[in-house]
Amino acid sequence: MPVVVHEFVTYAVSDAERQPRPLNKRAKIWRALMPPDQLNPQGWINGAIDAFMPTQGRAKVKKGGRASGGVLAVNPRAGYRPFETPPPGNPNHQGLKYSDMRWSIIADEAAMMTATLVETEPLSWAVVWREADKQGNLN
């Protein structure tokens, strides 16, 4: 199973730089640069491993009647409400303070991580993991 290292950067990056690139191919470690949401035209980072795995030689068809897809299986009946995604950012934005920067990574339909820099001495991170609301019914 490959490991993707998402590297937070404080500047805008191109689409090519946002795509995972091999950092150590033998160890299956990949690196992806992540600009803050305010400088990201998409507004958030797609951290879903299933979007990355098909390029790594994972089988694209089920083998056998009991094959369930393993860890990448998705239950379409899960009934999660989708997360509200941050608005698109502007890569040309200037004068953004460290404390205003935010990185949002949507792992799948049920999990999202948001990280911000906290202005303390020394600088530190605040990280919030959110799970989809699994209670109640979708009407």
C-alpha positions as CSV (number, residue, x, y, z in Angstrom):
1,M,0.0,0.0,0.0
2,P,1.6,3.3,-1.0
3,V,1.9,6.2,1.5
4,V,1.1,9.7,0.2
5,V,2.8,12.5,2.2
6,H,0.7,15.7,1.9
7,E,3.1,18.6,2.3
8,F,1.5,21.9,3.5
9,V,3.1,24.8,1.7
10,T,2.3,28.5,2.1
11,Y,2.3,29.4,-1.6
12,A,0.2,28.6,-4.7
13,V,1.2,25.5,-6.7
14,S,0.3,24.3,-10.2
15,D,-2.0,21.4,-10.9
16,A,1.0,19.3,-11.8
17,E,2.7,20.0,-8.5
18,R,-0.5,19.0,-6.6
19,Q,-0.5,15.5,-8.1
20,P,1.3,12.9,-6.1
21,R,4.9,12.2,-7.3
22,P,7.2,9.4,-6.2
23,L,9.5,10.5,-3.3
24,N,10.9,7.0,-2.8
25,K,9.6,4.6,-5.4
26,R,11.0,1.5,-3.8
27,A,9.3,2.2,-0.4
28,K,6.1,3.4,-2.3
29,I,6.2,6.8,-0.7
30,W,4.6,9.6,-2.7
31,R,4.6,13.4,-2.1
32,A,2.0,15.9,-3.0
33,L,2.2,19.7,-2.4
34,M,-0.8,21.3,-0.8
35,P,-1.4,25.0,-1.0
36,P,-3.7,26.7,1.5
37,D,-7.4,26.7,0.5
38,Q,-7.3,30.5,-0.1
39,L,-4.7,29.9,-2.9
40,N,-6.1,26.7,-4.3
41,P,-8.5,27.1,-7.3
42,Q,-10.4,24.1,-6.1
43,G,-10.7,25.4,-2.6
44,W,-9.8,22.1,-0.9
45,I,-7.6,19.0,-1.4
46,N,-9.0,15.7,-2.6
47,G,-7.3,13.3,-0.2
48,A,-9.3,10.2,-1.2
49,I,-6.9,7.3,-1.5
50,D,-9.3,5.5,-4.0
51,A,-8.6,8.3,-6.5
52,F,-4.9,7.6,-6.3
53,M,-4.9,3.8,-6.0
54,P,-6.0,2.7,-9.5
55,T,-2.7,4.1,-10.9
56,Q,-0.8,1.8,-8.5
57,G,-1.7,-1.5,-10.0
58,R,-4.8,-2.3,-7.9
59,A,-7.2,-4.7,-9.6
60,K,-10.1,-2.9,-11.4
61,V,-12.5,-5.8,-11.4
62,K,-13.7,-8.1,-8.6
63,K,-12.2,-11.6,-8.5
64,G,-14.7,-14.1,-7.3
65,G,-18.2,-13.9,-6.0
66,R,-17.2,-12.9,-2.5
67,A,-14.8,-10.0,-3.4
68,S,-15.9,-6.9,-1.6
69,G,-13.3,-4.4,-2.7
70,G,-11.3,-4.4,0.5
71,V,-10.6,-1.1,2.2
72,L,-11.6,0.9,-0.9
73,A,-15.1,-0.3,-0.9
74,V,-17.8,2.3,-0.7
75,N,-21.3,1.7,0.6
76,P,-23.7,3.8,-1.5
77,R,-26.4,3.4,1.1
78,A,-24.3,5.0,3.9
79,G,-26.6,8.0,3.9
80,Y,-24.0,10.7,4.8
81,R,-24.8,14.3,4.2
82,P,-21.9,15.7,2.1
83,F,-19.5,18.1,3.7
84,E,-19.7,21.8,2.7
85,T,-16.6,22.4,0.7
86,P,-14.7,25.7,1.1
87,P,-15.1,28.2,-1.7
88,P,-12.6,28.3,-4.5
89,G,-9.4,30.2,-3.8
90,N,-7.4,32.7,-5.9
91,P,-3.8,31.7,-6.7
92,N,-2.9,35.3,-7.3
93,H,-4.0,36.5,-3.8
94,Q,-1.3,38.5,-2.0
95,G,-0.8,39.4,1.7
96,L,-2.2,36.3,3.3
97,K,-1.2,36.0,6.9
98,Y,-0.1,32.6,8.3
99,S,-3.0,32.7,10.8
100,D,-5.5,33.1,8.0
101,M,-4.3,30.1,6.0
102,R,-6.3,26.9,6.1
103,W,-5.8,23.5,4.6
104,S,-8.9,21.3,4.1
105,I,-8.5,17.6,3.0
106,I,-11.6,15.6,2.2
107,A,-10.6,12.0,2.6
108,D,-13.9,10.5,1.5
109,E,-17.6,11.1,1.9
110,A,-17.4,10.5,5.7
111,A,-14.2,12.3,6.8
112,M,-12.6,15.7,6.4
113,M,-9.4,17.2,8.0
114,T,-8.8,20.9,8.4
115,A,-5.4,22.3,9.6
116,T,-4.5,25.9,10.5
117,L,-1.4,27.6,11.8
118,V,-1.8,29.1,15.3
119,E,0.2,32.3,15.9
120,T,2.1,31.3,19.0
121,E,5.8,31.4,19.8
122,P,6.9,29.0,18.3
123,L,4.3,28.5,15.5
124,S,2.1,25.5,16.1
125,W,-0.7,23.6,14.3
126,A,-4.4,23.1,15.1
127,V,-5.9,20.1,13.4
128,V,-9.6,19.2,13.3
129,W,-10.9,15.8,12.1
130,R,-14.6,15.8,11.2
131,E,-16.8,12.8,10.5
132,A,-20.1,12.8,8.7
133,D,-23.2,13.0,10.8
134,K,-24.5,9.4,10.9
135,Q,-27.5,10.0,13.0
136,G,-31.0,10.7,11.7
137,N,-32.6,10.1,8.3
138,L,-32.0,11.9,5.0
139,N,-35.3,13.3,3.8
